[in-house]
Amino acid sequence: GSAGRTLSLGYTHSFDAGWDLGVGVTHVGDRAPGFLGGTSLPDYTRVDLRAGYNTEISGRPVRGEGFVTNLFDEEFLVDRLAPTKDLAVPLTVGVSVTMRF
């Protein structure tokens, strides 16, 4: 079933020096059993963070970004009926660099 309550909030703050910071919070309420029955799924809250920097290299725009997905390593089942029993994305930390040509 689907959640009776779902809330997503995000905020990004940009600084003059090319930096920006962002946070996202998603809450999904309890989910009732689907039409095939079963047990309900409990609620969960996931927090994501991001920090980025915009600059130029040889006149080309470059963006570096670091991110943390599922900051508190919340464990939850996304969909009980999925063939793989989709589990939440575990705590993930990454970086990316993008250059436009």
C-alpha positions in Angstrom: 0.0 0.0 0.0 0.9 3.6 -0.1 1.9 5.8 2.8 -0.8 8.0 4.3 1.8 10.7 5.0 4.8 11.7 2.9 6.9 14.8 3.4 10.0 16.1 1.6 11.8 19.2 2.5 15.0 20.6 0.8 17.1 23.7 1.3 20.1 25.0 -0.6 22.1 28.0 0.4 24.5 29.6 -2.0 27.5 31.7 -0.8 29.2 34.5 -2.7 32.5 32.6 -3.1 31.0 29.9 -5.4 30.1 27.5 -2.6 26.6 26.0 -1.8 25.3 23.7 0.8 22.2 21.7 0.7 20.1 19.4 2.9 17.1 17.2 2.1 14.8 15.4 4.5 12.2 12.9 3.4 9.7 11.2 5.7 7.4 8.4 4.6 4.7 7.3 7.0 3.5 3.8 7.8 2.3 1.9 4.7 -0.6 -0.5 5.0 -0.5 -3.9 3.4 -1.2 -3.9 -0.3 -4.1 -5.6 -2.0 -2.2 -9.0 -1.7 -2.2 -8.7 2.1 0.9 -9.1 4.3 2.1 -6.9 7.0 2.4 -3.1 7.0 5.7 -1.3 6.5 7.0 1.1 9.2 7.7 4.8 8.7 11.1 6.1 8.0 13.0 9.4 7.7 16.0 9.9 5.4 18.5 12.8 5.5 20.8 13.8 2.6 23.5 16.4 2.6 25.4 18.1 -0.3 28.2 20.6 -0.7 29.3 22.1 -4.0 31.7 24.5 -5.5 31.5 26.3 -8.9 34.7 27.6 -10.6 36.4 27.8 -13.9 39.4 26.0 -15.3 40.9 27.4 -18.6 37.7 29.4 -19.0 35.4 26.4 -18.8 32.8 26.0 -16.0 33.7 23.3 -13.5 31.6 22.1 -10.6 32.8 19.9 -7.7 30.3 18.3 -5.4 30.4 16.1 -2.3 27.3 14.3 -1.0 26.1 12.1 1.7 22.9 10.0 1.1 21.1 8.5 4.1 23.2 10.3 6.6 22.0 8.3 9.6 22.1 4.9 7.7 18.4 4.4 8.2 17.3 0.9 7.3 13.9 0.6 5.6 12.1 -1.5 3.1 11.0 0.5 0.1 8.6 -2.0 -1.5 7.6 -5.3 0.1 6.3 -6.7 -3.3 9.3 -5.9 -5.4 11.1 -9.1 -6.6 14.3 -7.9 -4.8 12.6 -6.7 -1.7 14.1 -3.2 -2.3 16.1 -2.1 0.7 17.0 1.5 1.4 20.2 2.9 0.0 22.7 2.5 2.8 24.9 5.4 4.0 26.6 6.6 0.9 29.4 9.2 0.5 30.6 10.4 -2.8 32.2 13.1 -4.9 31.7 14.3 -8.5 33.5 16.8 -10.7 31.8 18.1 -13.9 33.4 20.2 -16.6 31.4 21.7 -19.5 33.1 21.7 -22.9 
